[in-house]
Amino acid sequence: MNVLMIEDNESVSEMMQMFFLNEGWEATFKYDGKDGLDSFLVNPESWDMVTLDLNLPTMDGMAVCREIRKISKTVPIIMLTARDSESDQVIGLEMGADDYVTKPFSPLTLIARMKALHRRSEIGEVAEQSSHSDENYDVETDHFKMNIKTREAYLNEKLIDGLTPKEFDLLYTLAKKPRQVFSREQLLEMVWDYQYFGDERTVDAHIKKLRQKIEKVGPQVIQTVWGVGYKFDDSGVA
């Protein structure tokens, strides 16, 4: 992987550089939010992964994440934060981060998260390349359809715009099995490809953002099953 790590703590960067080298990854380190964003913008398609500290000089991690997502909807982003509050983590995910890791963290844990996120990204790319023509859909109901190759979803023929990679994957996981109820734990394993050790807030944050985007084009098709989880159901759509 080619990794961009935007982290103002040089000791953390030096530590992670050893682990990246051990994995055979190339890494660029920036210690300022604006510098990190500028490095990304030079060649956005060259990066396989971005790790992004929340507290950065010049431009904070939230702002950097938001600007990166304007340019690339697909590059995996992991937010690193010393704060352990639910609001910071949820906001980070809503800005477009795919995952977060709370400091202090184990380097091996971060490496594992990065590998899992990269693996999911590669699976998505292979699915896009192997998908049939653009006119065919991988999920199609009376009111809803999705195309993996184009990464597009439509409700009543209206495009659900601005889906991040994880939002698209989450919607696809739910929609390909309509009315089946998925627990948060199941969604963590199926969409993120690893367990969050009981922390299910990332699912709720992505569901919230996904619902907001769906509601811009039509009725809500993601339903909460209280005490269990979530399901996709468009049977009541007019």
SULKAMO-V622005 format. One record per pair of residues at least 4 apart in sequence whose ideal C-beta (glycine too) atoms are under 6 Angstrom apart, sorted by sequence separation. I is the first residue (numbers start at 0). GAP is how many residues later the second one is. D is the distance in whole Angstrom. If there is no record, write none. Layout:
i = (I;I)
gap = (GAP;GAP)
d = (D;D)
This chain:
i = (15;55;58;85;92;100;104;131;162;170;181;185;186;187;205;224;6;19;29;55;58;82;91;104;139;146;153;162;181;6;29;223;224;19;53;80;138;145;152;52;91;136;137;187;221;222;29;51;100;144;136;137;222;88;143;210;220;51;64;51;78;142;220;98;12;133;183;186;130;150;172;78;83;98;130;152;172;218;97;183;76;127;76;77;78;79;80;81;126;127;169;2;4;75;168;7;32;0;1;2;3;4;5;33;31;32;33;49;51;31;32;145;36;43;48;49;50;51;52;53;68;39;43;46;50;65;5;36;64;32;64;64;61;3;138;169;138;166;165;75;3;166;1;180;1;7;75;183;1;2;3;4;5;6;182;0;180;181;0;7;180;181;180;161;178;159;159;177;178;159;174;173;157;154;155;154;48;95;97;119;115;115;18;143;72;73;142;18;140;142;92;92;85;89;93;0)
gap = (4;4;4;4;4;4;4;4;4;4;4;4;4;4;4;4;5;5;5;5;5;5;5;5;5;5;5;5;5;6;6;6;6;7;7;7;7;7;7;8;8;8;8;8;8;8;9;9;9;9;10;10;10;11;11;11;11;12;12;13;13;13;13;14;16;16;16;16;17;17;17;18;18;18;18;18;18;18;19;19;20;20;21;21;21;21;21;21;21;21;21;22;22;22;22;23;23;24;24;24;24;24;24;24;25;25;25;25;25;26;26;26;27;27;27;27;27;27;27;27;27;28;28;28;29;29;30;30;30;31;31;32;33;36;36;36;37;39;40;41;43;43;44;44;45;45;45;45;46;46;46;46;46;46;46;47;47;47;48;48;48;48;50;51;52;53;54;54;54;57;57;58;59;62;62;63;65;68;68;73;77;78;88;90;91;91;91;92;93;94;109;112;115;115;115;117)
d = (6;5;5;6;5;5;6;5;4;6;5;6;5;5;6;6;5;4;5;6;6;4;5;6;4;5;6;4;5;5;4;6;6;4;4;6;4;5;5;5;5;4;6;5;6;5;6;5;6;5;5;5;5;5;5;6;6;6;6;6;4;5;4;6;5;6;4;5;5;6;5;4;5;6;4;6;6;5;6;5;5;6;6;5;4;6;6;4;5;5;5;6;6;5;5;5;4;5;5;4;5;5;5;4;5;5;5;6;6;5;3;6;5;5;5;5;5;5;5;4;4;6;5;6;6;5;3;6;4;5;5;6;5;6;5;5;5;6;6;5;5;5;6;5;6;6;5;6;5;5;5;5;5;5;4;4;5;5;5;5;6;6;5;6;6;6;6;5;5;6;5;4;4;5;5;4;6;5;5;5;5;5;5;5;6;5;5;6;6;4;6;4;6;4;5;6)
